[in-house]
Amino acid sequence: MSIAPTRATGFNAVTVRPGPPLGGTVRADGSKNAALPLLAAAASLGRGVHLSGVPASADVQLMLGLLQRCGYRIARPVTEPGDVIVLPGPGSAELPELADAARIRASYYLVAPLLAACGQAALPWPGGCQIGERGIDLHFKVYEGFGDQVLFDDTGYRVRAGTRRDNVVLTLPFRSRGASIAALCRAVVSGSRLELGNPNLSPETTAVLAALGTAGWQAHTSEERIVLLPPPGVPAGTLSWQVPGDKIEAATLTCAIAATGGQGCIEGVHGPDLNPLVELLDWLGIPVTLTSDAITVHHTREVSGQPLRAIASLAPDGLDADFEPPLIALALTLPGRHLFGDDINPGRHGNLLPQLAFLGAEIEEITPTLCRLSGAQRLTGAAVRATDIRTGSALIIAGLNARGATTVTGMDQLRRGHADLPSKLRQLGADITEAQ
């Protein structure tokens, strides 16, 4: 076995030109947003876990390196691309210096693995996409609920494990995915019974619960609470987990196909995860077929012209905030007056809307998190910049329908969430070229 290197692509810009409708079949990579918490949960268990479908996106590769520096053994079978094995280290590890953890938002998932390996965690403040204030105070409340001590300053924070508690009861003030998964992983490290009120029930959270179930943890889940019970014993052997397909990549490719009036299929994704997107596309008159493991966009001659209302929500079955940017790019091609909102990531519109304006998009900013546009609009190619992952993917979709060439720089941002989204679009027939 050997550790697989991060995929090296080199280019930091793509040029997008309009062309014929997209079509064909592609397969979504594993989900970055699901892989990161699954890696943390695997490390928290203190036993071997074999994960399949691990994406080659930059954030996931960085997380693997950080876990290794935390004392865990990380291996990838050479004959099984996309597979990773997480193994406990040889014993108690020294607390590592993890300054580069500031490059990703999900660095907060390292707290539980560090507590398991070192008895304490010291991390810089999270980085990642600059899309507004997304503090982790709620994470601190979770750790304090387990009896841990939390200290912080301008450079970062430290969590010291407290005396183990058999039973921990917490209620979140809002359905935070990060805090919910932090609570689950912390319970695994301490072997505590956890009752978590008002939890996040996104597919990423339920994927962690399902994975822990293979280790004997029992979860009783409702919209009001998750009750997580420790296993009666420690099963032997290495566990096998599967990273689910990337619903965000599938949604992005779906919107790209629909925006060009094309027809195509995205495989390798858990179909029900896309229900909120499909409901909106159906409302717009874009015919889509959803199965258990794929989504297919069918050619349509005429869309409904119905006004779209796409508001991100943390509620169970709500619209994932990461669906909103590609939907905005799609709506620019459709008749009607369309409303979009994202209170979850309050700075995202501040990134995306000015870049779309360079292409000639006219979007009314009602509030910093609410905007409205009327379509269809005629865009013109220009130089734009991917200031975060989802802005980058939305700009590429917009460029597919703009007159002339659109050059999108900042592709290092896009690669944080997608190993190679442009190549998937090229498989569908998009005219996208890379530049250094």
C-alpha positions in Angstrom: 0.0 0.0 0.0 1.1 3.6 -0.5 -0.3 7.0 0.1 -1.8 8.4 -3.1 -0.6 11.8 -4.1 -2.9 14.8 -4.6 -3.9 15.1 -8.2 -1.7 17.7 -9.9 -3.4 19.7 -12.6 -1.3 22.9 -12.7 -3.8 25.1 -14.5 -5.4 28.1 -12.7 -7.7 29.3 -15.4 -10.2 27.9 -18.0 -11.7 29.5 -21.1 -15.3 28.6 -21.7 -17.0 29.1 -25.0 -20.7 28.6 -26.0 -21.5 25.6 -28.1 -24.2 23.0 -28.9 -26.4 21.6 -26.1 -24.5 19.4 -23.6 -25.3 15.7 -23.7 -24.0 12.3 -22.7 -23.3 10.4 -19.4 -20.8 11.2 -16.7 -20.2 9.9 -13.2 -20.0 12.1 -10.1 -17.0 11.9 -7.8 -17.4 11.1 -4.2 -18.7 13.9 -2.1 -16.1 16.2 -0.5 -18.7 17.3 2.1 -19.4 13.7 3.0 -15.8 12.5 2.8 -14.4 15.0 5.3 -16.7 14.0 8.3 -16.5 10.3 7.4 -12.7 10.6 7.7 -13.0 12.3 11.0 -15.5 9.6 12.2 -13.1 6.8 11.0 -10.2 8.3 13.0 -12.4 8.8 16.1 -13.3 5.1 16.2 -9.7 4.0 16.9 -9.9 1.0 14.6 -9.3 0.3 10.9 -11.7 1.7 8.4 -11.5 1.2 4.6 -13.2 4.0 2.7 -14.1 3.7 -0.9 -15.0 6.6 -3.3 -12.8 9.1 -1.6 -12.5 12.1 -4.0 -9.2 13.6 -5.1 -10.3 17.1 -4.4 -7.7 19.3 -2.7 -9.5 19.8 0.6 -9.9 16.0 1.1 -6.3 15.4 0.2 -5.2 18.0 2.7 -7.4 16.4 5.4 -5.7 13.0 4.8 -2.3 14.6 5.3 -3.5 16.4 8.5 -4.8 13.1 10.0 -1.5 11.5 9.3 0.3 14.3 11.2 -2.2 13.7 14.0 -0.7 10.2 14.4 -3.0 8.2 12.2 -1.8 5.8 9.5 -3.2 6.7 6.2 -2.8 4.3 3.3 -4.3 3.8 -0.1 -4.2 0.5 -1.9 -2.3 1.1 -5.2 -4.7 -1.2 -7.1 -7.8 0.5 -5.8 -7.9 4.2 -6.9 -10.3 6.2 -4.7 -9.9 3.9 -1.7 -8.3 5.0 1.6 -7.5 3.0 4.8 -7.5 4.9 8.1 -5.7 3.1 10.9 -4.9 4.1 14.5 -1.4 5.2 15.2 1.1 3.3 17.4 0.0 5.0 20.6 -0.5 8.4 22.2 0.8 11.0 19.8 2.4 14.4 20.6 0.2 17.4 19.8 1.2 18.4 16.2 1.6 21.8 14.7 -1.2 22.2 12.1 -0.9 25.7 10.8 -2.0 24.7 7.3 -5.3 23.4 8.7 -6.3 27.1 8.3 -6.7 26.4 4.6 -9.9 24.5 5.0 -13.2 25.1 6.7 -13.6 21.5 7.8 -10.4 21.6 9.9 -12.8 21.7 12.9 -13.5 18.0 12.2 -10.0 17.3 13.5 -10.9 18.0 17.1 -12.3 14.6 17.9 -9.5 12.7 16.2 -6.9 14.8 18.1 -8.7 14.3 21.4 -8.5 10.5 20.7 -4.8 10.6 19.8 -3.5 13.3 22.1 -6.1 14.1 24.7 -6.3 17.7 23.4 -6.6 19.6 20.2 -4.9 22.8 19.1 -6.0 24.3 15.7 -6.0 27.6 13.8 -9.3 29.2 13.0 -11.0 27.5 10.0 -10.4 28.9 6.5 -11.9 27.6 3.3 -14.3 29.6 1.2 -14.6 33.3 2.2 -18.4 33.4 2.2 -19.2 35.4 5.3 -19.1 34.9 9.0 -19.5 31.2 9.9 -18.2 31.0 13.5 -17.7 27.8 15.4 -19.0 29.0 18.8 -21.6 26.3 18.6 -18.9 23.6 18.3 -17.4 25.0 21.5 -20.7 24.6 23.3 -20.8 20.9 22.1 -17.3 20.2 23.6 -18.2 22.0 26.8 -21.3 19.8 27.0 -18.9 16.8 27.1 -17.0 18.5 29.9 -14.1 19.6 27.8 -12.2 22.9 28.3 -12.1 25.3 25.4 -9.6 28.1 25.2 -9.1 30.5 22.2 -7.3 33.6 21.1 -6.8 35.5 17.9 -4.7 32.7 16.3 -6.9 29.7 17.0 -8.4 27.5 19.7 -7.6 24.6 22.0 -9.8 21.9 23.4 -8.7 19.8 26.3 -10.6 16.6 27.1 -12.5 16.6 30.4 -13.6 13.8 32.6 -15.7 11.2 30.6 -19.4 11.6 30.9 -21.6 8.5 30.4 -24.6 10.5 29.1 -24.5 13.8 27.3 -27.7 15.8 26.4 -27.4 18.8 24.0 -29.9 20.9 22.1 -28.6 23.0 19.2 -30.1 26.4 18.7 -30.1 25.8 14.9 -29.5 22.7 12.7 -25.8 23.1 12.2 -24.2 20.3 10.2 -20.7 20.9 11.5 -21.8 21.0 15.2 -24.0 17.9 14.8 -21.2 15.9 13.3 -18.8 17.3 15.9 -21.1 16.0 18.6 -21.4 12.5 17.0 -17.6 12.2 16.7 -17.0 13.5 20.2 -19.4 10.8 21.5 -17.5 8.1 19.7 -14.2 9.2 21.2 -15.6 9.2 24.8 -17.9 6.2 24.3 -20.8 8.3 25.7 -24.5 8.1 25.1 -25.5 11.2 23.2 -28.9 12.8 22.9 -28.8 15.6 20.4 -31.8 17.9 20.0 -32.6 19.9 16.9 -29.9 18.1 14.9 -28.9 18.6 11.3 -30.3 15.7 9.2 -28.5 16.4 5.9 -27.3 13.4 3.9 -23.8 14.2 5.2 -24.9 13.7 8.8 -27.0 10.6 8.1 -24.0 9.1 6.2 -21.9 9.4 9.4 -24.7 7.7 11.4 -25.0 4.9 8.9 -21.2 4.4 9.0 -21.1 4.3 12.8 -23.8 1.7 12.7 -21.4 -0.7 11.1 -19.2 -0.3 14.2 -22.1 -1.2 16.5 -23.3 2.3 17.4 -27.1 2.5 17.5 -28.8 5.7 16.3 -32.5 6.5 16.9 -33.3 9.5 14.7 -36.2 11.8 14.3 -36.6 15.4 13.2 -36.5 16.5 16.9 -33.4 14.5 18.1 -30.7 11.9 17.5 -30.0 9.4 20.2 -26.7 7.7 19.7 -25.9 4.6 21.8 -22.4 3.1 22.2 -21.9 -0.5 21.1 -22.1 -3.3 23.7 -18.6 -4.4 22.6 -15.9 -3.7 20.1 -16.4 -5.7 16.9 -13.2 -7.1 15.4 -11.9 -6.5 11.9 -11.6 -3.5 9.5 -14.8 -1.7 8.7 -15.8 -0.9 5.1 -17.4 2.5 4.3 -18.5 4.1 1.0 -18.3 7.8 0.4 -21.6 8.8 -1.3 -21.6 10.4 -4.7 -21.3 14.2 -4.7 -24.8 15.6 -4.9 -23.4 19.1 -5.4 -21.4 18.0 -8.4 -24.4 16.2 -9.8 -26.6 19.3 -9.3 -24.0 21.5 -11.0 -23.7 19.2 -14.0 -27.5 19.0 -14.1 -27.9 22.7 -14.2 -25.2 23.0 -16.9 -27.0 20.5 -19.1 -30.4 22.3 -18.5 -28.9 25.7 -19.1 -27.7 24.7 -22.6 -31.0 22.9 -23.4 -29.3 19.6 -23.5 -30.0 16.0 -22.4 -27.7 13.9 -20.3 -27.3 11.7 -17.3 -25.2 11.9 -14.1 -24.6 8.6 -12.4 -23.1 7.6 -9.1 -25.2 9.8 -6.9 -27.8 8.9 -4.3 -30.9 10.1 -6.1 -33.1 11.1 -3.1 -30.4 13.6 -2.1 -31.4 15.6 -5.2 -35.1 15.7 -4.4 -35.1 19.5 -3.5 -33.4 20.3 -6.8 -35.7 18.1 -8.9 -38.7 19.7 -7.4 -37.5 23.2 -8.5 -36.6 21.9 -12.0 -40.0 20.3 -12.3 -41.6 23.7 -11.4 -39.6 25.3 -14.1 -40.8 22.8 -16.7 -37.4 21.1 -17.1 -38.0 17.4 -17.4 -35.8 15.3 -15.1 -35.9 11.6 -14.2 -34.5 10.6 -10.8 -33.5 7.1 -9.9 -31.8 5.6 -6.8 -28.4 6.2 -8.3 -28.7 8.7 -11.2 -30.3 11.9 -12.4 -31.2 12.4 -16.1 -32.1 15.7 -17.7 -34.3 15.4 -20.8 -34.5 17.8 -23.7 -37.3 20.4 -23.4 -38.5 22.7 -26.2 -40.2 25.1 -23.9 -39.8 25.9 -20.2 -42.7 27.0 -18.0 -41.7 30.6 -17.4 -42.8 30.1 -13.8 -41.0 32.3 -11.2 -38.5 30.3 -9.3 -38.1 30.6 -5.5 -34.9 29.0 -4.3 -34.2 29.6 -0.6 -31.5 27.6 1.1 -32.6 25.9 4.3 -31.1 23.7 7.1 -34.4 22.0 7.6 -34.7 18.3 6.8 -35.3 18.0 3.1 -34.4 21.7 2.6 -32.5 23.1 -0.3 -28.8 22.7 0.2 -27.1 26.1 0.1 -24.6 24.8 -2.4 -27.4 24.2 -4.9 -28.2 27.9 -5.1 -25.2 29.2 -7.2 -25.7 26.8 -10.1 -29.4 27.5 -10.0 -28.8 31.2 -10.3 -26.6 30.6 -13.3 -29.4 28.4 -14.8 -32.1 31.0 -14.0 -30.2 33.6 -16.1 -31.2 31.5 -19.2 -34.9 31.1 -18.3 -37.9 33.4 -18.6 -39.5 34.5 -15.4 -38.7 36.5 -12.3 -36.7 34.4 -9.9 -35.9 34.8 -6.2 -32.8 33.4 -4.4 -31.8 33.4 -0.7 -28.9 32.0 1.3 -28.8 33.0 5.0 -26.5 30.1 5.8 -23.5 31.5 3.9 -24.1 35.3 4.2 -21.2 36.3 2.1 -21.8 34.1 -0.9 -23.9 36.6 -2.9 -21.2 39.2 -2.3 -18.7 36.8 -4.1 -21.0 35.6 -6.9 -23.1 38.5 -8.0 -20.3 41.0 -8.8 -18.6 38.3 -11.0 -21.8 37.6 -12.9 -22.2 41.3 -13.4 -18.9 41.3 -15.4 -20.7 39.0 -17.8 -23.6 41.5 -18.1 -26.0 39.8 -15.6 -28.5 42.1 -14.0 -29.3 40.8 -10.6 -31.1 42.9 -7.9 -29.6 42.6 -4.5 -32.5 42.9 -2.2 -30.5 42.2 1.0 -26.9 40.8 1.3 -28.5 37.3 1.4 -31.5 37.7 -0.9 -31.5 38.5 -4.6 -33.8 38.6 -7.6 -33.4 38.4 -11.4 -35.5 38.4 -14.5 -34.6 36.1 -17.4 -33.7 35.2 -19.9 -30.6 37.4 -20.0 -28.0 37.7 -22.8 -24.5 37.5 -21.3 -21.2 38.4 -22.9 -17.9 36.6 -22.2 -15.4 38.4 -20.0 -12.7 37.7 -17.5 -14.1 36.6 -14.1 -12.7 35.0 -11.0 -13.7 32.0 -8.9 -13.6 33.5 -5.4 -14.9 30.3 -3.8 -15.8 26.8 -5.0 -19.5 27.4 -5.8 -18.9 30.7 -7.5 -16.4 29.0 -9.8 -18.8 26.3 -10.9 -21.7 28.9 -11.4 -19.4 31.1 -13.5 -18.5 28.1 -15.8 -22.3 27.4 -16.3 -22.9 31.1 -17.1 -20.0 31.1 -19.6 -21.6 28.2 -21.5 -24.3 30.6 -22.6 -22.4 33.8 -22.9 -21.5 35.3 -26.3 -17.8 34.9 -26.9 -15.2 33.5 -24.6 -15.3 33.6 -20.8 -12.1 33.2 -18.9 -12.5 31.9 -15.3 -9.4 32.3 -13.1 -9.0 31.0 -9.5 -9.4 27.4 -10.5 -7.5 26.4 -7.3 -10.7 27.3 -5.5 -12.8 25.1 -7.6 -10.4 22.1 -7.2 -10.8 22.4 -3.4 -14.3 20.9 -3.9 -14.0 19.1 -7.3 -11.0 17.1 -8.5 -11.7 18.1 -12.1 -15.1 19.5 -12.9 -14.0 21.0 -16.3 -13.2 17.5 -17.6 -16.6 16.2 -16.7 -18.2 19.1 -18.6 -15.9 18.4 -21.6 -17.2 14.8 -21.6 -20.7 16.3 -22.0 -19.5 18.3 -25.0 -18.6 21.7 -23.3 -15.9 23.8 -25.1 -13.6 24.3 -22.1 -9.8 24.8 -22.5 -7.2 25.0 -19.7 -4.5 27.6 -19.3 -1.6 27.9 -17.0 
